[in-house]
Amino acid sequence: MAKVNIALDAELVVEVMVLAGIGNPQDAVEAVVRDYIARGHRTEARVAGRDEPHRTGELLPPEPPQG
């Protein structure tokens, strides 16, 4: 696996470590990046799932109002 070295503000990294509950800076930042990517994939899957019936001509029931 290829590796990339980047410089980050120390306060930013410490904040990530505290929020993630991970004591190693490398592991904490990697966990946050992996989580961000996973959330993006889940969002893409949900959007694709909602769009699919529209493409096939099926109708979805209306979504309840948010709020």
mmCIF file of the N, C-alpha and C atoms, coordinates in Angstrom:
data_MODEL
# 
_entry.id   MODEL 
# 
loop_
_atom_site.group_PDB 
_atom_site.id 
_atom_site.type_symbol 
_atom_site.label_atom_id 
_atom_site.label_alt_id 
_atom_site.label_comp_id 
_atom_site.label_asym_id 
_atom_site.label_entity_id 
_atom_site.label_seq_id 
_atom_site.pdbx_PDB_ins_code 
_atom_site.Cartn_x 
_atom_site.Cartn_y 
_atom_site.Cartn_z 
_atom_site.occupancy 
_atom_site.B_iso_or_equiv 
_atom_site.pdbx_formal_charge 
_atom_site.auth_seq_id 
_atom_site.auth_comp_id 
_atom_site.auth_asym_id 
_atom_site.auth_atom_id 
_atom_site.pdbx_PDB_model_num 
ATOM 1   N N  . MET A 1 1  ? 0.841   -1.168 0.000   1.00 0.00 ? 1  MET A N  1 
ATOM 2   C CA . MET A 1 1  ? 0.000   0.000  0.000   1.00 0.00 ? 1  MET A CA 1 
ATOM 3   C C  . MET A 1 1  ? 0.892   1.238  0.000   1.00 0.00 ? 1  MET A C  1 
ATOM 4   N N  . ALA A 1 2  ? 0.549   2.201  -0.831  1.00 0.00 ? 2  ALA A N  1 
ATOM 5   C CA . ALA A 1 2  ? 1.304   3.448  -0.901  1.00 0.00 ? 2  ALA A CA 1 
ATOM 6   C C  . ALA A 1 2  ? 0.992   4.305  0.317   1.00 0.00 ? 2  ALA A C  1 
ATOM 7   N N  . LYS A 1 3  ? 1.945   5.057  0.755   1.00 0.00 ? 3  LYS A N  1 
ATOM 8   C CA . LYS A 1 3  ? 1.782   5.939  1.913   1.00 0.00 ? 3  LYS A CA 1 
ATOM 9   C C  . LYS A 1 3  ? 2.018   7.377  1.488   1.00 0.00 ? 3  LYS A C  1 
ATOM 10  N N  . VAL A 1 4  ? 1.335   8.294  2.161   1.00 0.00 ? 4  VAL A N  1 
ATOM 11  C CA . VAL A 1 4  ? 1.505   9.724  1.917   1.00 0.00 ? 4  VAL A CA 1 
ATOM 12  C C  . VAL A 1 4  ? 1.796   10.387 3.253   1.00 0.00 ? 4  VAL A C  1 
ATOM 13  N N  . ASN A 1 5  ? 2.800   11.223 3.287   1.00 0.00 ? 5  ASN A N  1 
ATOM 14  C CA . ASN A 1 5  ? 3.105   11.989 4.494   1.00 0.00 ? 5  ASN A CA 1 
ATOM 15  C C  . ASN A 1 5  ? 2.602   13.409 4.314   1.00 0.00 ? 5  ASN A C  1 
ATOM 16  N N  . ILE A 1 6  ? 1.847   13.900 5.289   1.00 0.00 ? 6  ILE A N  1 
ATOM 17  C CA . ILE A 1 6  ? 1.344   15.267 5.245   1.00 0.00 ? 6  ILE A CA 1 
ATOM 18  C C  . ILE A 1 6  ? 1.588   15.934 6.583   1.00 0.00 ? 6  ILE A C  1 
ATOM 19  N N  . ALA A 1 7  ? 1.622   17.246 6.572   1.00 0.00 ? 7  ALA A N  1 
ATOM 20  C CA . ALA A 1 7  ? 1.779   18.006 7.802   1.00 0.00 ? 7  ALA A CA 1 
ATOM 21  C C  . ALA A 1 7  ? 0.416   18.591 8.182   1.00 0.00 ? 7  ALA A C  1 
ATOM 22  N N  . LEU A 1 8  ? 0.036   18.418 9.446   1.00 0.00 ? 8  LEU A N  1 
ATOM 23  C CA . LEU A 1 8  ? -1.218  18.960 9.953   1.00 0.00 ? 8  LEU A CA 1 
ATOM 24  C C  . LEU A 1 8  ? -0.939  19.782 11.196  1.00 0.00 ? 8  LEU A C  1 
ATOM 25  N N  . ASP A 1 9  ? -1.806  20.747 11.449  1.00 0.00 ? 9  ASP A N  1 
ATOM 26  C CA . ASP A 1 9  ? -1.711  21.543 12.664  1.00 0.00 ? 9  ASP A CA 1 
ATOM 27  C C  . ASP A 1 9  ? -1.851  20.628 13.881  1.00 0.00 ? 9  ASP A C  1 
ATOM 28  N N  . ALA A 1 10 ? -0.960  20.761 14.845  1.00 0.00 ? 10 ALA A N  1 
ATOM 29  C CA . ALA A 1 10 ? -0.948  19.880 16.011  1.00 0.00 ? 10 ALA A CA 1 
ATOM 30  C C  . ALA A 1 10 ? -2.262  19.948 16.790  1.00 0.00 ? 10 ALA A C  1 
ATOM 31  N N  . GLU A 1 11 ? -2.844  21.137 16.921  1.00 0.00 ? 11 GLU A N  1 
ATOM 32  C CA . GLU A 1 11 ? -4.107  21.250 17.657  1.00 0.00 ? 11 GLU A CA 1 
ATOM 33  C C  . GLU A 1 11 ? -5.217  20.473 16.958  1.00 0.00 ? 11 GLU A C  1 
ATOM 34  N N  . LEU A 1 12 ? -5.213  20.488 15.642  1.00 0.00 ? 12 LEU A N  1 
ATOM 35  C CA . LEU A 1 12 ? -6.197  19.743 14.867  1.00 0.00 ? 12 LEU A CA 1 
ATOM 36  C C  . LEU A 1 12 ? -6.051  18.246 15.131  1.00 0.00 ? 12 LEU A C  1 
ATOM 37  N N  . VAL A 1 13 ? -4.825  17.762 15.106  1.00 0.00 ? 13 VAL A N  1 
ATOM 38  C CA . VAL A 1 13 ? -4.577  16.338 15.330  1.00 0.00 ? 13 VAL A CA 1 
ATOM 39  C C  . VAL A 1 13 ? -4.951  15.942 16.748  1.00 0.00 ? 13 VAL A C  1 
ATOM 40  N N  . VAL A 1 14 ? -4.620  16.766 17.724  1.00 0.00 ? 14 VAL A N  1 
ATOM 41  C CA . VAL A 1 14 ? -4.984  16.463 19.113  1.00 0.00 ? 14 VAL A CA 1 
ATOM 42  C C  . VAL A 1 14 ? -6.507  16.402 19.253  1.00 0.00 ? 14 VAL A C  1 
ATOM 43  N N  . GLU A 1 15 ? -7.218  17.317 18.613  1.00 0.00 ? 15 GLU A N  1 
ATOM 44  C CA . GLU A 1 15 ? -8.680  17.309 18.643  1.00 0.00 ? 15 GLU A CA 1 
ATOM 45  C C  . GLU A 1 15 ? -9.231  16.012 18.056  1.00 0.00 ? 15 GLU A C  1 
ATOM 46  N N  . VAL A 1 16 ? -8.668  15.566 16.945  1.00 0.00 ? 16 VAL A N  1 
ATOM 47  C CA . VAL A 1 16 ? -9.091  14.313 16.330  1.00 0.00 ? 16 VAL A CA 1 
ATOM 48  C C  . VAL A 1 16 ? -8.815  13.143 17.269  1.00 0.00 ? 16 VAL A C  1 
ATOM 49  N N  . MET A 1 17 ? -7.655  13.145 17.902  1.00 0.00 ? 17 MET A N  1 
ATOM 50  C CA . MET A 1 17 ? -7.306  12.069 18.825  1.00 0.00 ? 17 MET A CA 1 
ATOM 51  C C  . MET A 1 17 ? -8.289  12.004 19.988  1.00 0.00 ? 17 MET A C  1 
ATOM 52  N N  . VAL A 1 18 ? -8.636  13.151 20.536  1.00 0.00 ? 18 VAL A N  1 
ATOM 53  C CA . VAL A 1 18 ? -9.570  13.196 21.672  1.00 0.00 ? 18 VAL A CA 1 
ATOM 54  C C  . VAL A 1 18 ? -10.955 12.719 21.229  1.00 0.00 ? 18 VAL A C  1 
ATOM 55  N N  . LEU A 1 19 ? -11.453 13.260 20.106  1.00 0.00 ? 19 LEU A N  1 
ATOM 56  C CA . LEU A 1 19 ? -12.786 12.896 19.643  1.00 0.00 ? 19 LEU A CA 1 
ATOM 57  C C  . LEU A 1 19 ? -12.879 11.420 19.250  1.00 0.00 ? 19 LEU A C  1 
ATOM 58  N N  . ALA A 1 20 ? -11.814 10.884 18.656  1.00 0.00 ? 20 ALA A N  1 
ATOM 59  C CA . ALA A 1 20 ? -11.818 9.491  18.236  1.00 0.00 ? 20 ALA A CA 1 
ATOM 60  C C  . ALA A 1 20 ? -11.467 8.538  19.374  1.00 0.00 ? 20 ALA A C  1 
ATOM 61  N N  . GLY A 1 21 ? -10.902 9.080  20.447  1.00 0.00 ? 21 GLY A N  1 
ATOM 62  C CA . GLY A 1 21 ? -10.491 8.232  21.561  1.00 0.00 ? 21 GLY A CA 1 
ATOM 63  C C  . GLY A 1 21 ? -9.317  7.343  21.207  1.00 0.00 ? 21 GLY A C  1 
ATOM 64  N N  . ILE A 1 22 ? -8.457  7.840  20.330  1.00 0.00 ? 22 ILE A N  1 
ATOM 65  C CA . ILE A 1 22 ? -7.307  7.074  19.860  1.00 0.00 ? 22 ILE A CA 1 
ATOM 66  C C  . ILE A 1 22 ? -6.042  7.834  20.229  1.00 0.00 ? 22 ILE A C  1 
ATOM 67  N N  . GLY A 1 23 ? -5.115  7.164  20.897  1.00 0.00 ? 23 GLY A N  1 
ATOM 68  C CA . GLY A 1 23 ? -3.921  7.818  21.399  1.00 0.00 ? 23 GLY A CA 1 
ATOM 69  C C  . GLY A 1 23 ? -2.809  8.033  20.393  1.00 0.00 ? 23 GLY A C  1 
ATOM 70  N N  . ASN A 1 24 ? -2.843  7.348  19.272  1.00 0.00 ? 24 ASN A N  1 
ATOM 71  C CA . ASN A 1 24 ? -1.799  7.474  18.265  1.00 0.00 ? 24 ASN A CA 1 
ATOM 72  C C  . ASN A 1 24 ? -2.276  8.442  17.183  1.00 0.00 ? 24 ASN A C  1 
ATOM 73  N N  . PRO A 1 25 ? -1.528  9.514  16.914  1.00 0.00 ? 25 PRO A N  1 
ATOM 74  C CA . PRO A 1 25 ? -1.978  10.507 15.933  1.00 0.00 ? 25 PRO A CA 1 
ATOM 75  C C  . PRO A 1 25 ? -2.221  9.920  14.543  1.00 0.00 ? 25 PRO A C  1 
ATOM 76  N N  . GLN A 1 26 ? -1.348  9.071  14.073  1.00 0.00 ? 26 GLN A N  1 
ATOM 77  C CA . GLN A 1 26 ? -1.498  8.456  12.753  1.00 0.00 ? 26 GLN A CA 1 
ATOM 78  C C  . GLN A 1 26 ? -2.788  7.643  12.690  1.00 0.00 ? 26 GLN A C  1 
ATOM 79  N N  . ASP A 1 27 ? -3.011  6.808  13.701  1.00 0.00 ? 27 ASP A N  1 
ATOM 80  C CA . ASP A 1 27 ? -4.204  5.967  13.725  1.00 0.00 ? 27 ASP A CA 1 
ATOM 81  C C  . ASP A 1 27 ? -5.481  6.793  13.837  1.00 0.00 ? 27 ASP A C  1 
ATOM 82  N N  . ALA A 1 28 ? -5.442  7.864  14.621  1.00 0.00 ? 28 ALA A N  1 
ATOM 83  C CA . ALA A 1 28 ? -6.622  8.705  14.806  1.00 0.00 ? 28 ALA A CA 1 
ATOM 84  C C  . ALA A 1 28 ? -7.022  9.385  13.502  1.00 0.00 ? 28 ALA A C  1 
ATOM 85  N N  . VAL A 1 29 ? -6.064  9.970  12.820  1.00 0.00 ? 29 VAL A N  1 
ATOM 86  C CA . VAL A 1 29 ? -6.371  10.655 11.563  1.00 0.00 ? 29 VAL A CA 1 
ATOM 87  C C  . VAL A 1 29 ? -6.821  9.634  10.514  1.00 0.00 ? 29 VAL A C  1 
ATOM 88  N N  . GLU A 1 30 ? -6.181  8.483  10.465  1.00 0.00 ? 30 GLU A N  1 
ATOM 89  C CA . GLU A 1 30 ? -6.576  7.444  9.507   1.00 0.00 ? 30 GLU A CA 1 
ATOM 90  C C  . GLU A 1 30 ? -8.005  6.973  9.787   1.00 0.00 ? 30 GLU A C  1 
ATOM 91  N N  . ALA A 1 31 ? -8.368  6.809  11.046  1.00 0.00 ? 31 ALA A N  1 
ATOM 92  C CA . ALA A 1 31 ? -9.725  6.379  11.398  1.00 0.00 ? 31 ALA A CA 1 
ATOM 93  C C  . ALA A 1 31 ? -10.765 7.404  10.953  1.00 0.00 ? 31 ALA A C  1 
ATOM 94  N N  . VAL A 1 32 ? -10.456 8.683  11.141  1.00 0.00 ? 32 VAL A N  1 
ATOM 95  C CA . VAL A 1 32 ? -11.388 9.733  10.734  1.00 0.00 ? 32 VAL A CA 1 
ATOM 96  C C  . VAL A 1 32 ? -11.539 9.753  9.216   1.00 0.00 ? 32 VAL A C  1 
ATOM 97  N N  . VAL A 1 33 ? -10.460 9.607  8.492   1.00 0.00 ? 33 VAL A N  1 
ATOM 98  C CA . VAL A 1 33 ? -10.533 9.608  7.027   1.00 0.00 ? 33 VAL A CA 1 
ATOM 99  C C  . VAL A 1 33 ? -11.320 8.394  6.537   1.00 0.00 ? 33 VAL A C  1 
ATOM 100 N N  . ARG A 1 34 ? -11.064 7.227  7.123   1.00 0.00 ? 34 ARG A N  1 
ATOM 101 C CA . ARG A 1 34 ? -11.805 6.027  6.718   1.00 0.00 ? 34 ARG A CA 1 
ATOM 102 C C  . ARG A 1 34 ? -13.301 6.177  7.012   1.00 0.00 ? 34 ARG A C  1 
ATOM 103 N N  . ASP A 1 35 ? -13.634 6.767  8.157   1.00 0.00 ? 35 ASP A N  1 
ATOM 104 C CA . ASP A 1 35 ? -15.038 6.984  8.500   1.00 0.00 ? 35 ASP A CA 1 
ATOM 105 C C  . ASP A 1 35 ? -15.689 7.943  7.512   1.00 0.00 ? 35 ASP A C  1 
ATOM 106 N N  . TYR A 1 36 ? -14.994 8.997  7.146   1.00 0.00 ? 36 TYR A N  1 
ATOM 107 C CA . TYR A 1 36 ? -15.509 9.975  6.187   1.00 0.00 ? 36 TYR A CA 1 
ATOM 108 C C  . TYR A 1 36 ? -15.813 9.299  4.849   1.00 0.00 ? 36 TYR A C  1 
ATOM 109 N N  . ILE A 1 37 ? -14.899 8.459  4.396   1.00 0.00 ? 37 ILE A N  1 
ATOM 110 C CA . ILE A 1 37 ? -15.093 7.752  3.132   1.00 0.00 ? 37 ILE A CA 1 
ATOM 111 C C  . ILE A 1 37 ? -16.277 6.786  3.236   1.00 0.00 ? 37 ILE A C  1 
ATOM 112 N N  . ALA A 1 38 ? -16.368 6.045  4.331   1.00 0.00 ? 38 ALA A N  1 
ATOM 113 C CA . ALA A 1 38 ? -17.474 5.103  4.510   1.00 0.00 ? 38 ALA A CA 1 
ATOM 114 C C  . ALA A 1 38 ? -18.815 5.829  4.527   1.00 0.00 ? 38 ALA A C  1 
ATOM 115 N N  . ARG A 1 39 ? -18.884 6.974  5.186   1.00 0.00 ? 39 ARG A N  1 
ATOM 116 C CA . ARG A 1 39 ? -20.133 7.752  5.202   1.00 0.00 ? 39 ARG A CA 1 
ATOM 117 C C  . ARG A 1 39 ? -20.499 8.204  3.796   1.00 0.00 ? 39 ARG A C  1 
ATOM 118 N N  . GLY A 1 40 ? -19.520 8.589  3.024   1.00 0.00 ? 40 GLY A N  1 
ATOM 119 C CA . GLY A 1 40 ? -19.779 8.999  1.646   1.00 0.00 ? 40 GLY A CA 1 
ATOM 120 C C  . GLY A 1 40 ? -20.345 7.857  0.825   1.00 0.00 ? 40 GLY A C  1 
ATOM 121 N N  . HIS A 1 41 ? -19.802 6.658  1.014   1.00 0.00 ? 41 HIS A N  1 
ATOM 122 C CA . HIS A 1 41 ? -20.306 5.502  0.276   1.00 0.00 ? 41 HIS A CA 1 
ATOM 123 C C  . HIS A 1 41 ? -21.729 5.153  0.707   1.00 0.00 ? 41 HIS A C  1 
ATOM 124 N N  . ARG A 1 42 ? -22.014 5.267  2.010   1.00 0.00 ? 42 ARG A N  1 
ATOM 125 C CA . ARG A 1 42 ? -23.378 4.982  2.486   1.00 0.00 ? 42 ARG A CA 1 
ATOM 126 C C  . ARG A 1 42 ? -24.357 5.997  1.914   1.00 0.00 ? 42 ARG A C  1 
ATOM 127 N N  . THR A 1 43 ? -23.948 7.262  1.854   1.00 0.00 ? 43 THR A N  1 
ATOM 128 C CA . THR A 1 43 ? -24.817 8.299  1.293   1.00 0.00 ? 43 THR A CA 1 
ATOM 129 C C  . THR A 1 43 ? -25.073 8.031  -0.181  1.00 0.00 ? 43 THR A C  1 
ATOM 130 N N  . GLU A 1 44 ? -24.036 7.673  -0.911  1.00 0.00 ? 44 GLU A N  1 
ATOM 131 C CA . GLU A 1 44 ? -24.201 7.353  -2.333  1.00 0.00 ? 44 GLU A CA 1 
ATOM 132 C C  . GLU A 1 44 ? -25.174 6.197  -2.512  1.00 0.00 ? 44 GLU A C  1 
ATOM 133 N N  . ALA A 1 45 ? -25.075 5.193  -1.659  1.00 0.00 ? 45 ALA A N  1 
ATOM 134 C CA . ALA A 1 45 ? -25.959 4.029  -1.767  1.00 0.00 ? 45 ALA A CA 1 
ATOM 135 C C  . ALA A 1 45 ? -27.406 4.413  -1.483  1.00 0.00 ? 45 ALA A C  1 
ATOM 136 N N  . ARG A 1 46 ? -27.624 5.260  -0.487  1.00 0.00 ? 46 ARG A N  1 
ATOM 137 C CA . ARG A 1 46 ? -28.991 5.696  -0.171  1.00 0.00 ? 46 ARG A CA 1 
ATOM 138 C C  . ARG A 1 46 ? -29.572 6.515  -1.307  1.00 0.00 ? 46 ARG A C  1 
ATOM 139 N N  . VAL A 1 47 ? -28.789 7.424  -1.860  1.00 0.00 ? 47 VAL A N  1 
ATOM 140 C CA . VAL A 1 47 ? -29.271 8.267  -2.962  1.00 0.00 ? 47 VAL A CA 1 
ATOM 141 C C  . VAL A 1 47 ? -29.560 7.404  -4.176  1.00 0.00 ? 47 VAL A C  1 
ATOM 142 N N  . ALA A 1 48 ? -28.678 6.478  -4.486  1.00 0.00 ? 48 ALA A N  1 
ATOM 143 C CA . ALA A 1 48 ? -28.892 5.588  -5.631  1.00 0.00 ? 48 ALA A CA 1 
ATOM 144 C C  . ALA A 1 48 ? -30.146 4.749  -5.404  1.00 0.00 ? 48 ALA A C  1 
ATOM 145 N N  . GLY A 1 49 ? -30.367 4.303  -4.174  1.00 0.00 ? 49 GLY A N  1 
ATOM 146 C CA . GLY A 1 49 ? -31.554 3.515  -3.862  1.00 0.00 ? 49 GLY A CA 1 
ATOM 147 C C  . GLY A 1 49 ? -32.829 4.311  -4.043  1.00 0.00 ? 49 GLY A C  1 
ATOM 148 N N  . ARG A 1 50 ? -32.802 5.584  -3.716  1.00 0.00 ? 50 ARG A N  1 
ATOM 149 C CA . ARG A 1 50 ? -33.975 6.434  -3.897  1.00 0.00 ? 50 ARG A CA 1 
ATOM 150 C C  . ARG A 1 50 ? -34.214 6.746  -5.367  1.00 0.00 ? 50 ARG A C  1 
ATOM 151 N N  . ASP A 1 51 ? -33.136 6.895  -6.135  1.00 0.00 ? 51 ASP A N  1 
ATOM 152 C CA . ASP A 1 51 ? -33.260 7.236  -7.549  1.00 0.00 ? 51 ASP A CA 1 
ATOM 153 C C  . ASP A 1 51 ? -33.676 6.036  -8.395  1.00 0.00 ? 51 ASP A C  1 
ATOM 154 N N  . GLU A 1 52 ? -33.364 4.838  -7.962  1.00 0.00 ? 52 GLU A N  1 
ATOM 155 C CA . GLU A 1 52 ? -33.609 3.644  -8.766  1.00 0.00 ? 52 GLU A CA 1 
ATOM 156 C C  . GLU A 1 52 ? -35.072 3.495  -9.189  1.00 0.00 ? 52 GLU A C  1 
ATOM 157 N N  . PRO A 1 53 ? -36.073 3.602  -8.294  1.00 0.00 ? 53 PRO A N  1 
ATOM 158 C CA . PRO A 1 53 ? -37.456 3.452  -8.744  1.00 0.00 ? 53 PRO A CA 1 
ATOM 159 C C  . PRO A 1 53 ? -37.858 4.501  -9.787  1.00 0.00 ? 53 PRO A C  1 
ATOM 160 N N  . HIS A 1 54 ? -37.286 5.691  -9.709  1.00 0.00 ? 54 HIS A N  1 
ATOM 161 C CA . HIS A 1 54 ? -37.602 6.729  -10.679 1.00 0.00 ? 54 HIS A CA 1 
ATOM 162 C C  . HIS A 1 54 ? -37.111 6.331  -12.070 1.00 0.00 ? 54 HIS A C  1 
ATOM 163 N N  . ARG A 1 55 ? -35.977 5.676  -12.110 1.00 0.00 ? 55 ARG A N  1 
ATOM 164 C CA . ARG A 1 55 ? -35.428 5.263  -13.399 1.00 0.00 ? 55 ARG A CA 1 
ATOM 165 C C  . ARG A 1 55 ? -36.208 4.103  -13.998 1.00 0.00 ? 55 ARG A C  1 
ATOM 166 N N  . THR A 1 56 ? -36.807 3.257  -13.150 1.00 0.00 ? 56 THR A N  1 
ATOM 167 C CA . THR A 1 56 ? -37.536 2.105  -13.660 1.00 0.00 ? 56 THR A CA 1 
ATOM 168 C C  . THR A 1 56 ? -39.008 2.412  -13.872 1.00 0.00 ? 56 THR A C  1 
ATOM 169 N N  . GLY A 1 57 ? -39.445 3.618  -13.518 1.00 0.00 ? 57 GLY A N  1 
ATOM 170 C CA . GLY A 1 57 ? -40.830 4.009  -13.716 1.00 0.00 ? 57 GLY A CA 1 
ATOM 171 C C  . GLY A 1 57 ? -41.720 3.724  -12.525 1.00 0.00 ? 57 GLY A C  1 
ATOM 172 N N  . GLU A 1 58 ? -41.175 3.108  -11.463 1.00 0.00 ? 58 GLU A N  1 
ATOM 173 C CA . GLU A 1 58 ? -41.969 2.833  -10.270 1.00 0.00 ? 58 GLU A CA 1 
ATOM 174 C C  . GLU A 1 58 ? -42.127 4.116  -9.464  1.00 0.00 ? 58 GLU A C  1 
ATOM 175 N N  . LEU A 1 59 ? -43.201 4.191  -8.712  1.00 0.00 ? 59 LEU A N  1 
ATOM 176 C CA . LEU A 1 59 ? -43.442 5.353  -7.865  1.00 0.00 ? 59 LEU A CA 1 
ATOM 177 C C  . LEU A 1 59 ? -43.155 5.001  -6.422  1.00 0.00 ? 59 LEU A C  1 
ATOM 178 N N  . LEU A 1 60 ? -42.565 5.934  -5.706  1.00 0.00 ? 60 LEU A N  1 
ATOM 179 C CA . LEU A 1 60 ? -42.324 5.786  -4.279  1.00 0.00 ? 60 LEU A CA 1 
ATOM 180 C C  . LEU A 1 60 ? -43.418 6.507  -3.521  1.00 0.00 ? 60 LEU A C  1 
ATOM 181 N N  . PRO A 1 61 ? -43.786 6.011  -2.338  1.00 0.00 ? 61 PRO A N  1 
ATOM 182 C CA . PRO A 1 61 ? -44.733 6.790  -1.535  1.00 0.00 ? 61 PRO A CA 1 
ATOM 183 C C  . PRO A 1 61 ? -44.059 8.077  -1.082  1.00 0.00 ? 61 PRO A C  1 
ATOM 184 N N  . PRO A 1 62 ? -44.827 9.153  -0.856  1.00 0.00 ? 62 PRO A N  1 
ATOM 185 C CA . PRO A 1 62 ? -44.202 10.403 -0.433  1.00 0.00 ? 62 PRO A CA 1 
ATOM 186 C C  . PRO A 1 62 ? -43.536 10.234 0.932   1.00 0.00 ? 62 PRO A C  1 
ATOM 187 N N  . GLU A 1 63 ? -42.403 10.919 1.093   1.00 0.00 ? 63 GLU A N  1 
ATOM 188 C CA . GLU A 1 63 ? -41.703 10.874 2.364   1.00 0.00 ? 63 GLU A CA 1 
ATOM 189 C C  . GLU A 1 63 ? -42.388 11.796 3.352   1.00 0.00 ? 63 GLU A C  1 
ATOM 190 N N  . PRO A 1 64 ? -42.405 11.408 4.643   1.00 0.00 ? 64 PRO A N  1 
ATOM 191 C CA . PRO A 1 64 ? -43.036 12.275 5.631   1.00 0.00 ? 64 PRO A CA 1 
ATOM 192 C C  . PRO A 1 64 ? -42.246 13.585 5.775   1.00 0.00 ? 64 PRO A C  1 
ATOM 193 N N  . PRO A 1 65 ? -42.910 14.673 6.151   1.00 0.00 ? 65 PRO A N  1 
ATOM 194 C CA . PRO A 1 65 ? -42.198 15.941 6.318   1.00 0.00 ? 65 PRO A CA 1 
ATOM 195 C C  . PRO A 1 65 ? -41.140 15.843 7.412   1.00 0.00 ? 65 PRO A C  1 
ATOM 196 N N  . GLN A 1 66 ? -40.025 16.502 7.188   1.00 0.00 ? 66 GLN A N  1 
ATOM 197 C CA . GLN A 1 66 ? -38.948 16.535 8.176   1.00 0.00 ? 66 GLN A CA 1 
ATOM 198 C C  . GLN A 1 66 ? -39.180 17.695 9.133   1.00 0.00 ? 66 GLN A C  1 
ATOM 199 N N  . GLY A 1 67 ? -38.918 17.456 10.405  1.00 0.00 ? 67 GLY A N  1 
ATOM 200 C CA . GLY A 1 67 ? -39.016 18.599 11.298  1.00 0.00 ? 67 GLY A CA 1 
ATOM 201 C C  . GLY A 1 67 ? -39.527 18.263 12.565  1.00 0.00 ? 67 GLY A C  1 
# 
